[in-house]
Amino acid sequence: MAFRWLFILVWVATCLSACGESTVTPPKSAIEVAVVGGYAISLPSNYLVHSGPGEDTYFFQAWRDDGEVVFRVEVGGGTPYERKHFAELPGSYLYTERLLFESPGGQGAYYYEIDSDLWRQVKGIVVFSAASGDGFEEIFWTSHTEDAFPEVLKALQTLRHS
């Protein structure tokens, strides 16, 4: 229920900011964000982050203040989702496109697809060097607009073990 109110609050703030004049904002400084499972990522300071334990899950969600970029994952006994583990990075996985990346913490792949609709929304999943040191595992899901691709890739290149 609290998540619903948080979503409504973010949506209203986004709508209200869209009614104002268009302005160019300077690049934001980075914030360090912990991701469930022993990972960390650097995101611009205009991201909101919400993570912690739920009733029977642990969740992580980070979204840009305009709602155009979202990173998220929810794991634990209260959800049927379990992170998948791989001995090697798969050639393809869940989505049609694959983009390899490296960061100081290891290597990974961003599997994604771009919707062919008018908004060109991108959805995907990030697979990265496992924190356990054994192969690779799913880290989080993404959703963003196509024009936010450079920002998302820059953030993925900061992914590391915490």
N, C-alpha and C positions, 0 to 999 in steps of 0.2 A: 504494500500500500504506500509506503514511504517513497519507494522508487517511482511510483506513478506520479506523486506530487512533485518529485524532483524533475521528472521528465516534463511535466506541464510547466513548471517554473522556467526550465531551460527553453522550452518552446516559446513561451510568452516573451522572454527576454530576447530571443532571436527575432521574433516577429517585430517587436518594438524597435530593435536596432536596425532592422531592414527598412523601417519607415523614415529614418533620418537621412541626412545627406551622405553621399558616398565620400569617403575619405581614404587617403592612403596612410597606412600606419607603418611605422618603422619596424624592423625585425625585433622580435622579443628575445630576451635573454632566456637561457635554458634552465629547466628545472629537472632534478633527478627524481625519477619515479620508480618505486619498487613494483615488480610484477610478481604475482603469486607463482611459486615454484622455484624461487632462487634466482630470479632475473631482475635486471634493472634496465631502464631506457631513459634517454634525455629527450625532453620535449620542450617546445617553446613555452614561455611563461603564460601565454594566453590559452593554455589548456586547463580544464577542470578535471580533477582526478577524484574518483570515489572507489575505495577498495576496503575490504575488511570482511569479517565473518557475517554470514546471514544466519538464519535459523539452523540450517544444516548444510550450508555451502560456504565457499569463500569466493568472492567475486572481485574483479578488477575492471574498471572502466575509466577511460580517459577520453575526453572529447574536446575539440577546439571550441572556443567560446561562441562561434557562429553555428556550431552543430554540423559543419561540413566534413569533419574527420572524426572517426570514432575507432578506438581500440578497445576490445572487450574479451573477457573470458569469465566463466563461472564453473568452478569445479567443486566436487565434494559429494557426499552421500545423498544430498537432496536433488541432484540433477543426474540424468542418465548419461551426461557427457563425461567422457574420460579422455584425457590427452593421449593421442596415439604416439607410439615410439617407433623409430626406424633405425636400422643399422647404417643405412646410407640415405642421402637425400633422394627422394623419389624423382623420377623423370617427370611425372605428372601426378597430381593429387587433388582431387575434388574439383578443381577449376582448370580451365583450358590453357591458361598462360602461366609461365614460370619465369621468375626473375631471380637470379642468384645474387647474393650480396655478401660482403665481408665486413666485419667490425672488429674492434680490438678484442672482443670476447669470443670470437669464433666465426663460423660461417653459417649461412642460412639461405633459405629460399622463400620467396613471396609468391604464393600460388593465388591467382586472381582471375576474374573475368570482368569485362566491362559490359554493362547492360546496353542493348542497342536502342533503348528508348531515348527520348528527347534529352533527358537529364544526364545521360552517360555516367551513371552511378557505377562505382567500382566496389566489388566485394571480394574479400579474399581471406587467406589464412597464412600465418607466418610459422615456418618450421625452422628451428635453430639448434645449434649444438646443445645437447642435453646438459643441464647443470650437474647431473650425476657423472658426466664424463664418458658416458656410454652411448654413442650414437647421436641421434637427433630426436627432438620431440616438438609437438605442436606447442606454440606459445600463446598466441591470441588470434582472434578474428579481427578483421578490419572492415570498415565501410567508409568510403569517401568519394568525393567528386573527382572526375578525371583531371581537372586542373590542379588538384592538390597532390598529384603523384610525386612531384619533386620533394615536397615537404615530408610526405610519408617515407619515401626512400631515404631521405637524410636522417630521419628519426631511426629507421631500421638499422642504419649504419652505426648507431650508438648502442645497440642492444648488447648486453653483456651479462655475465653471471655476477650475482651480488654476494 
